[in-house]
Amino acid sequence: MTAPRARELYIGADHEKTVVSAYPLRMRTGRARRYRFGSVTEVVPRTPSGRTREQRIKVSSELALVLLVVCAVLTLVDVPWAVAASGSLALVAFVAARQARAAKVGTLALPREEGAFVLHAEQERAAFGRAVATARRVRRTWPALHHMVDAAEADRSLTAALGELAATLSRRQQIRRLRDELYDAAGHGLPGESPAAMALTEQRTRVEELWQVSGADANRILASIHAAAVAGENLIHEQRVHETAREAELAISRLTATGTPTTNAGPELAERTAAVIAAYRELAAAN
């Protein structure tokens, strides 16, 4: 599989997998919040409501009683009872279904579209999670660098990098499973000169090469995203330092132009204070 080339990328992670697709993601159970960052939409499952079945039934029953009163009032203003009752039943059913969905743990549905990637392995999920977090850092630098960075072009490049990384990690995940299977098979005690053992050794060598290549590809993409974040953050920091130095230079120039105060207010105040104290002591000694 190759990375999705669509302009949009949808990324979701639940307790068991990470899903990356060029098409909107759906929930199998529970609900989710969606956060949009440029052309990337992150899908985050919501925390379950924690309501038990009994609590949900109680809420639905209370709503049904309220709607029963509303139906009675509507019939007094010539609204057909059947219309009011059917509307009320539909609303109660909707609320009950929504409560039941909110009470479940959020789980993403497996995508059916071509070009979607599902990461189950903890290592690949962690690597992709770091890349997404770093991509957010990259995007946060763009407003301050708007005069240097074409945000639209940078967004396309960053989204493409995340899609390519998802494809690489998905492939590496498959290689990991095959690699583990081959290493498990190698411990069955076959003689080294056995044709089966020799074939197994050859396949282990080939899969190890694939493993190294996939790791290098993933690290290259991760490093490029990290480098973009660090470069942008360093440039912003440099701009702030430069601005601070410029403001300090202006302040120093103003102070230099103003010069040192020529009044003797400070020394005069000290002399007057000393004179008052001396007079007070003389008066106290005379008494």
C-alpha positions as CSV (number, residue, x, y, z in Angstrom):
1,M,0.0,0.0,0.0
2,T,1.1,3.5,-0.7
3,A,0.4,6.7,1.3
4,P,-2.9,8.4,0.5
5,R,-2.5,11.4,-1.8
6,A,-5.7,13.1,-1.0
7,R,-5.7,16.7,0.2
8,E,-7.3,15.7,3.5
9,L,-6.0,13.3,6.2
10,Y,-8.1,11.9,9.0
11,I,-6.3,10.5,12.1
12,G,-7.9,8.7,15.0
13,A,-6.6,6.7,17.9
14,D,-8.6,4.6,20.4
15,H,-7.5,2.1,23.1
16,E,-6.6,-0.6,20.6
17,K,-5.5,1.0,17.3
18,T,-4.5,4.1,15.3
19,V,-6.3,4.7,12.0
20,V,-5.1,7.0,9.2
21,S,-7.3,7.6,6.2
22,A,-7.9,10.0,3.4
23,Y,-11.6,9.8,4.2
24,P,-13.6,10.7,7.3
25,L,-13.5,8.2,10.1
26,R,-16.5,6.7,11.8
27,M,-17.0,5.4,15.3
28,R,-18.0,1.8,15.9
29,T,-19.0,2.5,19.5
30,G,-19.1,5.6,21.6
31,R,-18.7,9.2,20.5
32,A,-15.7,11.3,19.5
33,R,-14.5,14.9,19.3
34,R,-13.0,16.1,16.0
35,Y,-10.2,18.7,15.9
36,R,-9.1,20.2,12.6
37,F,-5.5,21.4,12.0
38,G,-5.1,22.6,8.5
39,S,-5.9,19.7,6.2
40,V,-5.6,17.1,9.1
41,T,-8.6,16.2,11.2
42,E,-7.9,14.3,14.5
43,V,-10.6,12.1,15.9
44,V,-10.4,11.7,19.7
45,P,-12.9,9.3,21.4
46,R,-14.8,10.9,24.2
47,T,-14.7,9.6,27.8
48,P,-17.7,7.3,28.4
49,S,-20.5,9.0,30.4
50,G,-20.5,6.3,33.1
51,R,-24.3,6.2,33.3
52,T,-25.6,2.7,34.1
53,R,-28.6,1.2,32.2
54,E,-30.9,2.0,35.2
55,Q,-29.8,5.6,35.2
56,R,-30.4,5.9,31.5
57,I,-33.9,4.4,31.8
58,K,-34.7,6.8,34.6
59,V,-33.7,9.8,32.4
60,S,-35.8,8.5,29.5
61,S,-38.8,7.8,31.8
62,E,-38.6,11.4,33.1
63,L,-38.4,12.8,29.6
64,A,-41.4,10.6,28.6
65,L,-43.5,12.0,31.4
66,V,-42.7,15.6,30.5
67,L,-43.5,14.9,26.8
68,L,-46.8,13.3,27.9
69,V,-47.8,16.5,29.5
70,V,-46.7,18.4,26.4
71,C,-48.8,16.2,24.2
72,A,-51.8,16.8,26.4
73,V,-51.3,20.6,26.1
74,L,-50.8,20.3,22.4
75,T,-54.1,18.5,21.9
76,L,-55.8,21.5,23.6
77,V,-54.6,23.7,20.8
78,D,-55.9,21.3,18.1
79,V,-52.7,19.5,17.4
80,P,-53.6,15.9,16.5
81,W,-52.7,13.5,19.3
82,A,-51.1,11.0,16.9
83,V,-48.7,13.6,15.6
84,A,-47.7,14.8,19.1
85,A,-47.4,11.2,20.4
86,S,-45.2,10.0,17.4
87,G,-43.0,13.0,17.8
88,S,-42.6,12.4,21.5
89,L,-41.8,8.7,21.0
90,A,-39.2,9.6,18.3
91,L,-37.5,12.1,20.7
92,V,-37.5,9.6,23.6
93,A,-35.9,6.9,21.3
94,F,-33.3,9.4,20.1
95,V,-32.3,10.4,23.6
96,A,-32.2,6.8,24.7
97,A,-30.0,5.8,21.8
98,R,-27.7,8.8,22.4
99,Q,-27.3,8.0,26.1
100,A,-26.5,4.4,25.3
101,R,-23.9,5.4,22.8
102,A,-22.4,8.0,25.2
103,A,-22.0,5.3,27.9
104,K,-19.9,3.0,25.7
105,V,-16.1,3.2,25.3
106,G,-15.2,5.0,22.1
107,T,-13.9,2.7,19.4
108,L,-13.1,3.6,15.8
109,A,-14.7,1.6,13.0
110,L,-12.2,-0.1,10.6
111,P,-12.0,1.9,7.4
112,R,-13.3,0.2,4.2
113,E,-11.7,2.7,1.8
114,E,-8.6,1.9,-0.2
115,G,-5.4,3.6,1.1
116,A,-6.3,3.6,4.8
117,F,-3.9,2.3,7.4
118,V,-4.5,0.7,10.7
119,L,-1.7,0.5,13.3
120,H,-2.1,-2.1,16.1
121,A,1.5,-2.6,17.2
122,E,2.4,-0.4,20.2
123,Q,5.8,0.6,18.8
124,E,4.3,1.9,15.5
125,R,1.4,3.6,17.3
126,A,3.8,5.4,19.6
127,A,6.0,6.5,16.7
128,F,3.0,7.9,14.7
129,G,1.7,9.6,17.9
130,R,5.0,11.4,18.3
131,A,4.9,12.5,14.7
132,V,1.4,13.9,15.1
133,A,2.4,15.8,18.2
134,T,5.5,17.2,16.4
135,A,3.3,18.2,13.4
136,R,1.2,20.3,15.8
137,R,4.4,22.1,16.9
138,V,5.2,22.8,13.2
139,R,1.8,24.3,12.6
140,R,2.0,26.5,15.6
141,T,5.1,28.2,14.1
142,W,3.4,29.2,10.9
143,P,1.5,32.3,12.1
144,A,4.7,33.9,13.4
145,L,6.6,33.0,10.2
146,H,3.8,34.0,7.8
147,H,6.1,36.4,5.9
148,M,8.6,33.5,5.3
149,V,6.4,30.4,5.0
150,D,3.6,29.7,2.6
151,A,1.2,28.0,5.0
152,A,-0.9,26.4,2.3
153,E,2.1,24.7,0.7
154,A,3.7,23.8,4.0
155,D,0.4,22.2,5.1
156,R,0.3,20.0,2.0
157,S,3.8,18.9,2.5
158,L,3.3,18.2,6.2
159,T,0.1,16.2,5.5
160,A,1.8,14.2,2.8
161,A,4.6,13.4,5.2
162,L,2.2,12.1,7.8
163,G,0.5,10.0,5.1
164,E,3.8,8.6,4.0
165,L,4.8,7.8,7.6
166,A,1.5,6.0,8.1
167,A,2.1,3.8,5.1
168,T,5.7,3.1,6.1
169,L,4.7,2.2,9.7
170,S,1.9,0.0,8.4
171,R,4.4,-1.9,6.2
172,R,6.9,-2.1,9.1
173,Q,4.1,-3.5,11.3
174,Q,3.6,-6.3,8.7
175,I,7.4,-6.9,8.6
176,R,7.5,-7.1,12.4
177,R,4.8,-9.9,12.4
178,L,6.7,-11.8,9.7
179,R,10.0,-11.3,11.4
180,D,8.6,-12.6,14.7
181,E,7.1,-15.7,13.0
182,L,10.5,-16.5,11.3
183,Y,12.4,-16.2,14.6
184,D,9.9,-18.4,16.3
185,A,10.2,-21.0,13.6
186,A,14.0,-20.9,13.9
187,G,13.8,-22.4,17.4
188,H,12.4,-25.7,16.4
189,G,15.8,-27.5,16.4
190,L,16.2,-28.3,12.7
191,P,19.7,-29.3,11.6
192,G,21.6,-26.5,10.0
193,E,22.2,-28.4,6.8
194,S,18.4,-29.1,6.4
195,P,16.9,-27.5,3.2
196,A,14.1,-26.2,5.3
197,A,16.5,-24.6,7.8
198,M,18.6,-23.1,5.0
199,A,15.4,-21.7,3.3
200,L,14.3,-20.3,6.7
201,T,17.7,-18.6,7.2
202,E,17.5,-17.1,3.7
203,Q,14.1,-15.6,4.4
204,R,15.2,-14.3,7.8
205,T,18.0,-12.5,6.1
206,R,15.6,-11.0,3.5
207,V,13.1,-9.9,6.1
208,E,15.9,-8.4,8.3
209,E,16.9,-6.3,5.3
210,L,13.3,-5.1,4.9
211,W,13.2,-4.4,8.6
212,Q,16.2,-2.2,8.4
213,V,15.0,-0.3,5.3
214,S,11.6,0.3,6.8
215,G,13.2,1.6,10.0
216,A,15.4,3.9,8.1
217,D,12.5,5.3,6.1
218,A,10.4,5.9,9.2
219,N,13.3,7.6,11.0
220,R,13.9,9.8,7.9
221,I,10.3,11.1,8.0
222,L,10.2,11.5,11.7
223,A,13.5,13.4,11.6
224,S,12.3,15.7,8.9
225,I,9.1,16.6,10.8
226,H,11.1,17.2,14.0
227,A,13.7,19.3,12.1
228,A,10.9,21.5,10.7
229,A,9.5,22.0,14.2
230,V,12.9,22.9,15.7
231,A,13.9,25.2,12.8
232,G,10.6,27.1,13.1
233,E,10.8,27.4,16.9
234,N,14.5,28.5,16.8
235,L,13.7,31.1,14.2
236,I,10.8,32.5,16.3
237,H,13.1,32.5,19.4
238,E,15.8,34.3,17.4
239,Q,13.3,36.9,16.2
240,R,12.1,37.5,19.8
241,V,15.7,37.9,21.0
242,H,16.4,40.3,18.1
243,E,13.3,42.3,18.9
244,T,14.3,42.5,22.6
245,A,17.7,43.7,21.7
246,R,16.3,46.3,19.3
247,E,13.9,47.6,22.0
248,A,16.8,47.7,24.5
249,E,18.9,49.7,22.0
250,L,16.0,52.2,21.6
251,A,15.6,52.5,25.4
252,I,19.3,53.0,25.9
253,S,19.4,55.6,23.2
254,R,16.5,57.5,24.9
255,L,18.3,57.3,28.3
256,T,21.6,58.5,26.7
257,A,19.9,61.5,25.0
258,T,18.1,62.5,28.2
259,G,21.3,62.5,30.2
260,T,21.8,62.4,34.0
261,P,19.5,64.5,36.1
262,T,21.3,67.8,37.2
263,T,19.1,68.6,40.3
264,N,20.5,68.1,43.8
265,A,17.2,67.1,45.3
266,G,18.6,63.9,46.7
267,P,21.6,65.4,48.5
268,E,19.5,68.4,49.7
269,L,17.0,66.0,51.2
270,A,19.7,64.2,53.1
271,E,21.2,67.4,54.4
272,R,17.8,68.7,55.6
273,T,17.1,65.4,57.3
274,A,20.4,65.4,59.1
275,A,19.9,69.1,60.2
276,V,16.4,68.2,61.6
277,I,17.8,65.3,63.5
278,A,20.7,67.4,64.9
279,A,18.3,70.1,66.1
280,Y,16.1,67.5,67.7
281,R,19.0,66.0,69.6
282,E,20.2,69.5,70.8
283,L,16.7,70.3,72.0
284,A,16.5,67.0,73.8
285,A,19.9,67.6,75.5
286,A,18.9,71.0,76.7
287,N,15.8,69.7,78.4
